[in-house]
């Protein structure tokens, strides 16, 4: 089975840490030779893509805003880009800040896709039912589920079935995870999946880490294989006055003995009301906690994940790349639904490589105040798609930074870089999150090709180096959201 690549760019804010003492400075080396261009096989017209396109067998799938307050899951032929089928879908109770995505799995020789779809004849307050569709044809493989009213999250794959978290029927008080698969006639409580996360109320902060509020006290939990492994008061982990309500960022894959989380101080406020927000960017705390016991292995004050780098540690080592904010203040305005008027002042940051087991800082790389290394605003920063190497501005020069050693290699000046394009207009979608009333949801990340200064290269093709810097295998077809157009790149021959 071929794999087709879709990019989900992780853009979390950057950071500052405790004393690093004698951590070695990163080394530099010369730029590699130029690479071959990778041509476009096909491209759609511009669409309001609410999810990043994904390859699913012989089709490409994406959730698209098609008209006011309405979403459709649309399948495009992999070879030609022509539309094959579409199905109206609901956004579910999943919080609006969580990226909309397409969930698929392979079973009995078929590629399947799950969706929350409207009840017939009309949805009520965002309620719907779940369906499993044949990705190739759009055929509903769970036709008898249409009388199963459900308010819940968007579905996701869990083992050989799909799972959904929510409240079946009217008057439900407790969220439950349910499973369904081709041929299902009703929801059944999902059995624990080997290696899967587990929560008892509250919300997931990662794959296994969750937050809940028993007796009004925020509690951090680690759940796996159908059981809670450990629980600790949230403030015991991140300090007095902290809460996941201020944001969270966890790397807690089951393969790691130590999970890494970022916590922030929280000032309670009515988020339905507009407010001007000032944040000290040095106020975060990074912690490493044992996944088996919850014990804190290490704490680094002021560290966060670096903007645009993502949270995944490498398979070859336990080095996590974080950023240290030595100074910096972020100003923004909240209008009740979205953030605007973002600006930064007095910024100085370093990138650091951290041993995730011990918390030891193994290397450090001063990045200074260049906004392309921290500013999530698309007109100032240059959020770049990252691969095994990290693309960053070092001493004013765009460079690839090795995650293992911090070694710096200048990028060839002619290489187009895969970076964020202008953000698509937020779309109003009827939402169970808002009692059936419309709510604004962000479109998926639009990508484009940039030069080394972050300016859009309108007449360029990506090269093999472009995709290698982004961690994408060029030996398989590559499907991306390029400025709202589903685009399939494919090497010739």
C-alpha positions as CSV (number, residue, x, y, z in Angstrom):
1,X,0.0,0.0,0.0
2,X,1.5,3.3,-1.0
3,X,1.6,6.2,1.5
4,X,0.8,9.7,0.5
5,X,2.0,12.7,2.5
6,X,0.0,15.5,3.9
7,X,1.6,18.2,6.0
8,X,0.3,19.3,9.4
9,X,2.5,22.2,10.5
10,X,2.8,22.4,14.3
11,X,3.0,26.0,15.4
12,X,3.5,26.3,19.1
13,X,5.1,29.3,20.7
14,X,8.8,29.4,21.6
15,X,10.6,29.8,25.0
16,X,13.3,30.4,27.7
17,X,15.1,28.0,30.2
18,X,17.1,27.9,33.4
19,X,20.9,28.1,33.6
20,X,22.7,26.1,30.9
21,X,26.2,26.6,32.1
22,X,28.7,25.1,29.7
23,X,26.4,23.6,27.0
24,X,28.4,23.5,23.8
25,X,27.8,26.0,21.0
26,X,26.6,24.6,17.7
27,X,29.0,24.1,14.8
28,X,28.6,25.1,11.2
29,X,29.4,23.6,7.8
30,X,29.1,24.5,4.1
31,X,25.9,24.3,2.1
32,X,25.1,21.1,0.0
33,X,24.7,21.2,-3.8
34,X,21.4,22.2,-5.5
35,X,18.7,19.6,-5.9
36,X,16.2,18.5,-8.6
37,X,12.7,20.1,-9.0
38,X,9.6,18.1,-8.2
39,X,6.8,18.8,-10.7
40,X,3.1,19.3,-10.0
41,X,0.9,16.3,-11.2
42,X,-2.4,18.2,-10.7
43,X,-3.9,21.0,-8.7
44,X,-7.5,21.9,-7.8
45,X,-9.0,25.4,-7.9
46,X,-8.7,27.4,-4.7
47,X,-11.0,25.9,-2.0
48,X,-11.8,26.7,1.6
49,X,-9.9,23.7,3.0
50,X,-10.8,23.1,6.6
51,X,-8.6,20.0,6.9
52,X,-5.2,19.2,5.3
53,X,-5.7,16.9,2.3
54,X,-4.7,13.3,2.9
55,X,-4.1,10.4,0.6
56,X,-6.4,7.4,1.1
57,X,-5.9,4.6,-1.3
58,X,-6.6,5.9,-4.8
59,X,-8.3,9.2,-3.6
60,X,-7.3,12.3,-1.8
61,X,-9.7,13.4,1.0
62,X,-10.3,16.8,2.6
63,X,-13.0,18.5,4.6
64,X,-14.1,21.7,2.7
65,X,-16.3,24.6,3.6
66,X,-18.8,24.6,0.7
67,X,-21.4,27.1,1.7
68,X,-22.5,29.2,4.7
69,X,-22.3,27.2,7.9
70,X,-21.8,23.9,6.0
71,X,-18.9,21.4,5.6
72,X,-18.4,18.5,3.1
73,X,-15.9,15.7,3.0
74,X,-14.8,15.5,-0.6
75,X,-12.8,12.8,-2.4
76,X,-10.6,13.6,-5.4
77,X,-9.2,11.0,-7.7
78,X,-5.5,10.5,-7.0
79,X,-4.5,10.3,-10.6
80,X,-6.5,13.1,-12.1
81,X,-7.7,15.4,-9.2
82,X,-11.3,15.1,-10.4
83,X,-14.0,15.0,-7.7
84,X,-15.4,11.5,-7.1
85,X,-17.9,12.1,-4.3
86,X,-18.8,14.3,-1.4
87,X,-20.7,13.9,1.9
88,X,-22.0,16.6,4.2
89,X,-20.3,16.4,7.7
90,X,-20.6,18.0,11.1
91,X,-17.8,19.6,13.1
92,X,-18.9,17.9,16.3
93,X,-18.3,19.0,19.9
94,X,-14.5,19.0,19.5
95,X,-13.2,22.4,20.7
96,X,-12.9,25.0,17.8
97,X,-9.2,25.4,18.5
98,X,-8.5,21.7,17.6
99,X,-7.5,21.3,14.0
100,X,-10.1,19.6,11.8
101,X,-8.7,16.5,10.2
102,X,-9.7,13.4,8.2
103,X,-9.6,10.0,10.0
104,X,-8.9,6.8,7.9
105,X,-7.9,3.2,8.4
106,X,-7.2,0.1,6.3
107,X,-9.4,-2.9,6.8
108,X,-10.2,-6.0,4.7
109,X,-8.5,-4.5,1.7
110,X,-10.4,-1.2,1.8
111,X,-9.5,2.3,2.8
112,X,-12.2,3.5,5.2
113,X,-13.0,7.1,6.4
114,X,-15.2,8.0,9.3
115,X,-17.3,11.2,9.7
116,X,-19.9,12.7,11.9
117,X,-22.9,13.3,9.5
118,X,-26.3,15.0,9.9
119,X,-29.3,13.1,11.1
120,X,-32.1,12.9,8.5
121,X,-34.0,15.0,7.6
122,X,-32.1,17.8,9.4
123,X,-29.5,18.2,12.1
124,X,-30.7,19.5,15.5
125,X,-28.4,21.7,17.5
126,X,-25.3,20.1,15.9
127,X,-26.5,16.5,16.7
128,X,-25.8,13.9,14.2
129,X,-24.6,10.3,13.8
130,X,-21.4,8.6,12.9
131,X,-20.7,6.9,9.6
132,X,-18.0,4.7,8.1
133,X,-17.6,5.4,4.4
134,X,-15.7,3.6,1.6
135,X,-13.0,6.1,0.7
136,X,-13.0,5.0,-2.9
137,X,-16.7,5.4,-3.6
138,X,-18.3,7.3,-0.7
139,X,-20.7,4.4,0.1
140,X,-22.0,4.5,3.6
141,X,-21.1,1.2,5.2
142,X,-23.1,1.9,8.4
143,X,-26.6,2.8,6.9
144,X,-28.4,1.4,10.0
145,X,-26.8,4.1,12.3
146,X,-29.1,6.8,11.0
147,X,-31.4,6.6,14.0
148,X,-28.5,6.9,16.5
149,X,-28.6,10.5,17.7
150,X,-25.2,11.6,19.0
151,X,-23.5,14.7,20.1
152,X,-19.8,14.0,20.2
153,X,-16.3,14.6,19.0
154,X,-15.1,14.1,15.4
155,X,-14.2,10.4,14.9
156,X,-10.7,9.0,15.0
157,X,-9.2,5.6,14.3
158,X,-8.8,3.2,17.3
159,X,-7.3,-0.2,16.4
160,X,-9.4,-1.8,13.7
161,X,-12.5,0.5,14.3
162,X,-13.3,4.1,14.8
163,X,-14.0,5.8,18.1
164,X,-16.0,8.8,19.1
165,X,-16.4,10.6,22.5
166,X,-19.7,12.1,23.4
167,X,-23.2,11.9,24.8
168,X,-25.6,9.4,23.1
169,X,-29.3,10.4,23.2
170,X,-30.8,13.4,25.0
171,X,-29.9,14.1,28.7
172,X,-26.6,12.3,28.8
173,X,-24.4,13.7,31.6
174,X,-21.1,11.7,31.2
175,X,-19.0,11.6,28.0
176,X,-18.2,8.0,26.9
177,X,-15.9,6.7,24.2
178,X,-17.8,4.6,21.8
179,X,-16.6,2.4,18.9
180,X,-18.2,1.7,15.5
181,X,-17.1,0.0,12.3
182,X,-18.5,-1.2,8.9
183,X,-21.9,-2.9,9.5
184,X,-22.5,-1.3,12.9
185,X,-26.1,-0.7,13.8
186,X,-25.5,1.1,17.1
187,X,-22.8,2.6,19.2
188,X,-21.0,0.2,21.6
189,X,-18.7,1.3,24.5
190,X,-15.2,1.1,23.1
191,X,-13.1,-1.6,24.7
192,X,-9.6,-0.5,25.8
193,X,-7.2,-0.5,22.9
194,X,-3.7,-1.9,23.5
195,X,-1.4,1.1,23.5
196,X,-4.2,3.6,23.4
197,X,-4.7,6.6,25.7
198,X,-7.5,6.5,28.3
199,X,-9.3,9.3,30.2
200,X,-12.0,9.4,32.9
201,X,-13.7,12.8,32.2
202,X,-11.9,16.0,31.5
203,X,-9.9,16.4,28.3
204,X,-6.8,15.0,26.7
205,X,-3.7,17.2,26.7
206,X,-1.8,14.7,24.7
207,X,-2.1,11.1,23.6
208,X,-2.2,9.8,27.2
209,X,-2.0,12.8,29.5
210,X,-5.3,14.4,30.5
211,X,-6.7,17.1,32.8
212,X,-9.8,16.8,34.9
213,X,-11.3,18.7,37.9
214,X,-12.4,16.2,40.6
215,X,-13.8,18.2,43.6
216,X,-12.8,21.4,41.7
217,X,-9.1,20.7,41.8
218,X,-7.3,20.4,38.4
219,X,-5.7,17.0,38.2
220,X,-3.1,15.7,35.7
221,X,-3.6,12.0,34.8
222,X,-1.8,9.5,32.6
223,X,-4.2,6.8,31.2
224,X,-3.3,3.8,29.0
225,X,-4.9,0.5,28.1
226,X,-8.2,1.3,29.8
227,X,-6.9,2.4,33.1
228,X,-5.6,5.5,34.9
229,X,-1.9,4.8,35.7
230,X,-1.3,7.8,37.9
231,X,-2.8,11.2,39.0
232,X,-1.2,14.4,40.4
233,X,-2.5,17.9,41.2
234,X,-1.8,20.1,38.2
235,X,-0.2,22.8,40.3
236,X,2.1,20.2,42.0
237,X,3.6,19.6,38.5
238,X,3.7,23.1,37.1
239,X,3.6,25.3,40.2
240,X,1.0,27.5,42.0
241,X,-1.4,29.5,39.8
242,X,-0.9,27.3,36.7
243,X,-3.7,25.6,34.7
244,X,-4.2,23.9,31.4
245,X,-6.8,26.6,30.8
246,X,-3.7,28.8,30.0
247,X,-2.7,26.4,27.2
248,X,-0.8,23.1,27.1
249,X,1.8,21.3,24.9
250,X,2.7,17.7,25.6
251,X,4.9,15.1,23.9
252,X,3.8,11.9,25.6
253,X,4.1,9.1,23.1
254,X,4.0,5.7,24.8
255,X,7.5,4.8,23.5
256,X,9.0,7.5,25.8
257,X,9.7,6.7,29.4
258,X,9.6,10.4,30.2
259,X,6.8,12.7,28.9
260,X,7.6,16.3,28.3
261,X,4.9,19.0,29.0
262,X,4.8,22.7,29.0
263,X,2.7,24.6,31.5
264,X,1.7,28.3,32.0
265,X,0.4,30.6,34.7
266,X,-3.3,31.2,34.4
267,X,-5.3,34.3,35.2
268,X,-9.1,33.4,35.1
269,X,-11.1,35.6,32.8
270,X,-14.4,35.5,30.9
271,X,-13.3,34.4,27.4
272,X,-16.7,35.5,26.0
273,X,-15.6,39.1,26.6
274,X,-13.0,41.1,24.6
275,X,-9.7,41.8,26.3
276,X,-6.2,43.1,25.7
277,X,-3.7,40.4,26.8
278,X,-0.1,40.9,27.8
279,X,2.1,37.8,28.3
280,X,5.6,37.5,29.7
281,X,7.1,34.9,27.4
282,X,9.6,33.8,30.0
283,X,6.8,32.5,32.3
284,X,6.5,28.9,30.9
285,X,7.8,25.8,32.7
286,X,9.0,22.6,30.9
287,X,8.8,19.4,32.9
288,X,9.8,15.8,32.3
289,X,7.6,13.3,34.1
290,X,7.9,9.5,34.3
291,X,5.1,7.9,32.3
292,X,5.0,4.9,34.6
293,X,4.8,6.8,38.0
294,X,4.2,10.5,37.3
295,X,7.3,11.4,39.2
296,X,9.0,14.7,38.0
297,X,12.4,13.8,36.6
298,X,13.4,17.4,35.7
299,X,12.1,21.0,35.5
300,X,13.4,23.8,33.3
301,X,11.9,27.2,34.0
302,X,11.0,29.2,30.9
303,X,11.4,26.5,28.2
304,X,8.7,25.9,25.6
305,X,8.5,24.1,22.3
306,X,10.0,26.2,19.5
307,X,7.7,27.9,17.0
308,X,7.1,25.7,13.9
309,X,9.5,22.9,15.0
310,X,6.9,20.5,16.4
311,X,7.2,18.3,19.6
312,X,8.3,15.0,18.3
313,X,11.6,13.6,19.5
314,X,13.8,11.7,17.0
315,X,13.5,7.9,16.8
316,X,17.3,7.6,17.1
317,X,17.8,9.5,20.3
318,X,16.0,11.1,23.3
319,X,17.0,14.6,22.4
320,X,14.1,17.1,22.4
321,X,14.6,20.5,20.8
322,X,13.2,23.4,22.9
323,X,13.6,27.1,22.9
324,X,14.6,29.4,25.8
325,X,13.2,32.9,26.0
326,X,15.8,35.0,27.7
327,X,13.4,37.9,27.4
328,X,10.2,38.9,25.5
329,X,6.7,40.2,25.9
330,X,3.7,39.3,23.7
331,X,0.8,41.7,23.2
332,X,-2.5,40.7,21.7
333,X,-6.3,41.4,21.5
334,X,-9.0,38.8,22.1
335,X,-12.4,39.7,20.6
336,X,-14.3,36.9,22.1
337,X,-13.6,34.4,19.4
338,X,-10.2,35.0,17.9
339,X,-6.8,36.7,18.6
340,X,-5.5,39.7,16.6
341,X,-3.1,42.7,16.9
342,X,-0.2,40.4,18.0
343,X,3.1,42.0,18.5
344,X,6.3,41.2,20.4
345,X,8.8,43.4,22.2
346,X,12.3,42.9,23.7
347,X,12.8,39.4,22.4
348,X,15.9,37.3,22.9
349,X,15.8,33.5,22.4
350,X,18.1,30.5,22.2
351,X,17.4,27.0,20.7
352,X,18.6,24.1,22.9
353,X,18.8,20.4,22.7
354,X,17.6,18.6,25.8
355,X,18.2,15.1,27.0
356,X,14.6,14.2,27.6
357,X,15.4,11.6,30.3
358,X,17.7,13.8,32.5
359,X,16.8,17.3,31.4
360,X,20.5,18.0,30.7
361,X,21.0,20.7,28.0
362,X,23.4,19.1,25.4
363,X,23.7,22.0,23.0
364,X,22.5,25.6,22.6
365,X,22.2,27.9,19.6
366,X,21.6,31.7,20.1
367,X,18.8,32.9,17.8
368,X,18.5,36.5,19.1
369,X,15.6,38.6,18.1
370,X,14.9,37.6,14.5
371,X,11.1,37.3,14.3
372,X,11.2,34.5,11.7
373,X,12.3,32.2,14.6
374,X,9.4,32.9,16.9
375,X,6.6,35.1,15.5
376,X,3.5,33.1,14.5
377,X,2.1,36.0,12.5
378,X,2.4,35.2,8.8
379,X,3.4,38.7,7.8
380,X,6.4,38.8,10.1
381,X,7.6,35.3,11.0
382,X,8.5,32.6,8.6
383,X,6.9,29.4,10.0
384,X,8.5,26.6,8.1
385,X,7.7,23.0,7.7
386,X,10.3,21.0,9.6
387,X,11.8,17.6,9.1
388,X,14.7,15.8,10.7
389,X,16.6,19.0,10.5
390,X,15.2,22.3,11.8
391,X,15.1,25.3,9.5
392,X,16.0,28.5,11.4
393,X,17.6,31.9,10.8
394,X,21.1,31.8,12.4
395,X,23.1,35.0,12.2
396,X,20.7,36.3,9.5
397,X,21.2,33.2,7.3
398,X,18.6,30.5,6.8
399,X,20.1,27.2,7.9
400,X,19.4,23.6,8.7
401,X,20.0,22.8,12.3
402,X,20.7,19.1,13.2
403,X,18.4,18.0,16.0
404,X,21.1,15.7,17.5
405,X,24.1,18.0,17.6
406,X,22.8,21.5,16.9
407,X,25.2,21.6,14.0
408,X,24.3,24.4,11.5
409,X,24.4,23.9,7.7
410,X,23.4,26.9,5.5
411,X,20.6,26.2,3.1
412,X,21.4,26.8,-0.6
413,X,20.2,30.3,-1.5
414,X,18.2,29.0,-4.5
415,X,16.3,26.4,-2.6
416,X,12.6,27.2,-2.2
417,X,11.4,26.7,1.4
418,X,8.1,25.2,2.3
419,X,6.4,27.7,4.6
420,X,3.0,29.0,5.7
421,X,1.0,31.0,3.2
422,X,-1.6,33.7,4.1
423,X,-4.1,32.4,6.6
424,X,-7.5,31.6,5.0
425,X,-10.6,33.4,6.2
426,X,-12.2,31.8,9.2
427,X,-15.5,30.0,8.3
428,X,-18.8,30.1,10.2
429,X,-19.9,26.5,10.9
430,X,-23.0,25.2,12.7
431,X,-21.6,23.7,15.8
432,X,-22.6,21.5,18.7
433,X,-19.9,23.4,20.5
434,X,-22.1,26.5,20.3
435,X,-25.5,24.7,20.8
436,X,-26.1,24.4,17.1
437,X,-25.4,28.1,16.4
438,X,-22.6,29.1,14.0
439,X,-19.1,29.4,15.3
440,X,-15.9,30.5,13.6
441,X,-13.4,27.7,12.7
442,X,-9.9,28.1,11.2
443,X,-9.0,26.7,7.8
444,X,-6.2,24.3,7.6
445,X,-2.6,25.5,7.2
446,X,-2.0,27.0,3.8
447,X,1.5,26.3,2.5
448,X,3.5,28.1,-0.2
449,X,7.1,28.3,-1.4
450,X,9.3,31.0,0.0
451,X,12.7,32.4,-0.5
452,X,15.2,32.5,2.3
453,X,13.7,35.8,3.6
454,X,10.2,34.4,3.7
455,X,8.9,36.1,0.6
456,X,6.5,34.1,-1.6
457,X,8.2,32.6,-4.7
458,X,5.3,32.6,-7.2
459,X,7.2,31.1,-10.1
460,X,9.2,28.3,-8.4
461,X,8.8,24.6,-8.1
462,X,9.9,22.7,-5.0
463,X,13.0,20.7,-5.2
464,X,14.0,17.4,-3.5
465,X,15.9,19.5,-0.9
466,X,12.7,21.5,-0.3
467,X,10.9,18.3,0.8
468,X,13.9,16.8,2.5
469,X,14.1,19.9,4.8
470,X,10.4,19.3,5.6
471,X,11.0,15.6,6.3
472,X,9.0,14.4,3.3
473,X,9.9,11.4,1.2
474,X,10.0,12.4,-2.5
475,X,9.9,8.8,-3.7
476,X,6.1,8.8,-3.1
477,X,3.4,11.2,-4.3
478,X,3.1,14.3,-2.0
479,X,-0.3,16.0,-1.5
480,X,-0.4,19.5,0.1
481,X,-2.6,22.5,0.7
482,X,-0.8,25.1,-1.4
483,X,-2.6,28.4,-0.7
484,X,-6.0,26.7,-0.7
485,X,-5.4,24.5,-3.7
486,X,-5.0,20.7,-3.2
487,X,-1.8,20.0,-5.0
488,X,-0.2,16.7,-5.8
489,X,3.6,16.7,-6.5
490,X,5.2,13.6,-8.1
491,X,8.7,13.0,-9.3
492,X,8.9,11.9,-12.9
493,X,10.1,8.5,-13.9
